[in-house]
């Protein structure tokens, strides 16, 4: 039992470190979509009644407080690119232009 508590403590501590290091773990609202990014790396995208799940496949800090990460969708197999900067989340196209902005 003591070992289980120690494991839970270490796991919780690491999640807090990850949250402090990457501030984009939260719920983001766009015009039509809601994106939820969890500490585990699981991403859910909801548009109306339809919900799609994926996970963060790569994450890089480009500059201080500017993050770029890719989300691989589970059923569709597609990859979405996002950039976090200045308290907003932006979905990027293949050429780097902004498709959607979330707050």
N, C-alpha and C positions, 0 to 999 in steps of 0.2 A: 504494500500500500504506500509506503514511504517513497519507494522508487517511482510509482505512478504519479505521485504528487510532484516529485522532482522533474519528471519528464514533462508534465503539464506546465510547470513553471518555466522551464527552459523554452518550450514551444511558444508560450505566451510572450516571453521576453523577446524572442526572435521576431515574432509578428509585430511587436511594438517598434523594434528597430527598423523593420522593413517599412512600416507605415511612416516613420519619421524620415526615412531616406527617400521615399517616393510619395509625394503628396497627392498623387492623382487617384489613390484608392478611395473612392466614394461613389455617390450617385450623381450622374450628370444628366441635365435636362436640355433637350434641343427643341426645335420647332415641332417635330413629329415623333421623335424617338426619345427613349430613356435608356441610358447606358449605366449599368452598375458594374464597377470593378472592385472585386473583393481582394483581401490581403493574400488569399491563396493563389491568386492569379487567374481565377475564373472570371469570365466576363459574360454578362447577359445583356442583350440588346432587345428592347421591346418597342414595337411599333404597332399601336392599336392593341388587338388581342393576340398578335403573333409575337412569339418570343424565340430568339435564337441564342445559343450558347457557344462559347469559345473559350480560349485561354491565351494568356500572353506568351508568345513564343520567343520574343526577343525584346530586350529593353536596354536602352543606352541613354546616358546623360550626355547630351551634346555640348551644352554649356552649363554654367551654374543655373539651376532651377529651370532648365529647358530639357525635357525628356522626349524621346521618340521611341515608340514601341509598336510592335506588330501583334495583331490578334488573329489567331487561326480559328476559323469557325469549324465546329465539330462535324455537323452533317453535310454542310455544303463544301467544305474543304477550301474555301476561299481565304484570303488573307487581307485584313484591313490594316491600314497604317494610321497611327494617331500621333499627335504632338501635344504635349502639355507645356504651356508657358503662360505666365501672368494670370494665374487662377482660371484659365479656360482650357478646354480640351478641343482640339481641332482634328477632324478626319481629313486625311490627305489623299489625293489621287496619286497615280503612278508617277506623274511628272512633278509632284510636290505642291500642286495648287490646293487650296483649301476647299473641300466639298461642303462640310458642315461644321458649325461651331456649337459647343455645348457649354453650359454654365452650371 
